[in-house]
Amino acid sequence: MTTRTQARPLFERAIVGRAAVDAFRKLDPRRMLKNPVMFVVEVGSAFTTVLFLHAAITGRGEAPAGFILAVSLWLWFTVLFANFAEAMAEGRGKAQADALRKTRKNVNAKRLDAPRLDARREEVDSSTLRRGDVVLVEAGDTLPSDGEVIEGVASVDESAITGESAPVIRESGGDRSAVTGGTRVLSDWLLVRITENAGETFLDRMIAMVEGAKRKKTPNEIALDILLAALTIVFLLATVTLLPFSKYAVASSGQGAPVSLTVLCALLVCLIPTTIGGLLSAIGIAGMDRMVQANVIATSGRAVEAAGDVTVLLLDKTGTITLGNRQATAFLPAPGIKEGELADAAQLSSLADETPEGRSIVVLAKERFALRARDVHALGATFVPFTAQTRMSGVDLDGRLIRKGATDAVTKFVEAQGGSVPAEVKALVDEVAKQGSTPLVVADGARVLGVVELKDIVKGGIQERFAELRHIGIRTVMITGDNPLTAAAIAAEAGVDDFLAEATPEQKLAMIRSYQQEGHLVAMTGDGTNDAPALAQADVAVAMNTGTQAAKEAGNMVDLDSNPTKLLAIVEIGKQMLMTRGALTTFSIANDVSKYFAIIPAAFAATYPALGALNVMRLHSPATAILSAVIFNALVIIALVPIALRGIRYRPAPAPALLRRNLLVYGLGGVVLPFPCIKLIDLVLAGLGVG
């Protein structure tokens, strides 16, 4: 059963506390200038605060002190809430690099004074190692730093770094001599020459890449920012110019009174897009809540929104597209050998093999031929364990020498027993390899019995889900450290559009940046520490809950079910969030129309009596008209919160159809609804004796 405790809490105390402090620090006008909309609101907040203090101290304000205070507090609330949301997102980003640093830990190292196994050993802390030092790493030890094998052969578990579950062989010479700090030796021993100083290791490079990766704003976010800024500037200029016009009109006519600064502030508050500005964070939080309901933890509303615009998806193979462990799928007997005989020998050689591959051979033999697992010790058998040197394992039983393992290793064993590998078996080995699977040859002494096929198992139903993603315009790309042959076979079976084989962290990062430069929004799923830099760069980064902690910290989403096909649901939630924000933006802009008919006649009726014709709602007085508009402007935010939290139901449809529906329901509704609401508030105020 999946648990949620393994993922970082959505509102961790340390991050929330830091964000609360940063929200006030961001009030620095030099920072606020980067957001013109909120900068104008901040200036308005400061100005109305001054008006309130003047009214409270002198008792001769242009408007009641309580009214001015309410406007001021509302504006300050808007600024601080926006700053807090931004600071929370930044706090999550800072935690990514911190998590990678925690992955890097010091261990004890066995440093040798010469590159020989019999040299004098010294126990030292890994942080003291320098390039050129030679260390001995034995079975069960953690490699203290990046290095190169100069002697020995061993099986190494690299899952803590790569997320790959299958152990790998590391040996001196060739292209399998490099080892990574933080990985663990499972068998045998290695002499390793350290190749990196402290602070320059694989993990250190990934930390640097994570800290340097930047997530760009989404196109919808940029468009909305421009719209909100433009509306704010237009209404600000209009409001500012009204004062001199009002004074000129009074001076020239000799009657009436100029509009007050308090009324102008109220007009600005009502007309600039503060309504949608106040709802944006609520919409983001609601999107994250809907992700939680889908068993996905999202660290920011921006990530949920970006999911609605994703056009490219990068998926790590192991643990995402495949189950993560190679499984036995077929027994391929040699000429003259029955499949059941091969299965029996393969099962006998695997009874004491605790690896996932060994256990899968036992299970497959049981399922295919009803071969029950037997106790090798009760049979008086001797188990031959797997080693990196022999690259095979088996059992000695009643004079039989049964072995299974790599083709070349079993070939040498058979030849040593006076036998040979038939050409038909060699052809089977080649065919299995061409399909991207791993062949294990099984022999009984000098007789070759056949081949066991091991393959990465593609998760059920994933091909159909990838077809759905393709239908809604998302390109799928598999990234893996496997060789191109294996990668091509898995990619074809899974139904992805493209793949990147033998991928390094740098190549993954470069691929994402390349797609982003072409204008794509990129989503990525991954589970290994080596995925962390790419996850940090991706616009939508979904880490598998079964993956490493570094991957989960680098992502902006964690899938608790570790199911890469969950992206389809994530995309739908993202699109729902975009639709909700678009609908509420339409409604917020449309409801400004009613405020024109409330505030403008009230503000300028004394100066321009003809404007009284615009008082179509027949509001009680200028004071109640202005207060009604301001109160509605505040209450409409509360009224729209349930819609923002619940979201608008997503129905796949062409963009023109969605636009028509939004304009009809939320555009027309935004124009019509405020009129009766403002009138009702005016009647209540009049009944209370206001104005």
Salt bridges, closest charged atoms under 4 A:
GLU12 OE1 - ARG8 NH1 2.27
ASP22 OD1 - ARG25 NH1 3.38
ASP28 OD2 - ARG30 NH2 2.79
GLU86 OE2 - LYS26 NZ 3.70
GLU90 OE1 - LYS26 NZ 3.15
ASP98 OD1 - ARG101 NH1 3.44
ASP113 OD2 - ARG120 NE 3.65
ASP118 OD1 - ARG116 NE 3.18
GLU122 OE1 - ARG111 NH2 3.34
ASP133 OD2 - ARG111 NH1 3.63
GLU138 OE1 - LYS110 NZ 2.57
ASP141 OD2 - LYS110 NZ 2.95
ASP157 OD2 - ARG184 NH2 3.75
GLU158 OE2 - ARG170 NH2 3.25
GLU171 OE2 - ARG176 NH2 2.30
GLU196 OE1 - ARG131 NH2 3.70
GLU200 OE1 - ARG131 NH2 2.91
ASP204 OD1 - ARG104 NH1 1.88
GLU211 OE2 - ARG101 NH2 2.41
GLU221 OE2 - ARG302 NH2 3.11
ASP225 OD2 - LYS217 NZ 2.98
GLU305 OE1 - ARG581 NH1 2.86
GLU339 OE2 - ARG368 NH1 3.60
GLU341 OE2 - ARG447 NH2 2.83
ASP344 OD1 - ARG374 NH1 2.96
ASP353 OD2 - LYS404 NZ 3.18
GLU357 OE2 - ARG326 NH2 3.09
ASP396 OD1 - ARG403 NH1 2.88
ASP408 OD2 - ARG391 NH1 2.93
ASP444 OD2 - ARG400 NE 2.91
ASP456 OD2 - LYS317 NZ 2.70
GLU468 OE2 - ARG465 NE 3.64
ASP482 OD2 - LYS317 NZ 2.80
GLU493 OE1 - LYS455 NZ 3.49
ASP497 OD1 - ARG470 NE 2.71
ASP498 OD2 - ARG475 NH2 3.50
GLU518 OE1 - HIS520 NE2 3.82
ASP531 OD1 - LYS508 NZ 2.51
GLU553 OE1 - ARG8 NE 2.91
ASP559 OD1 - LYS566 NZ 2.87
ASP561 OD2 - LYS566 NZ 2.97
ASP592 OD1 - LYS595 NZ 3.24
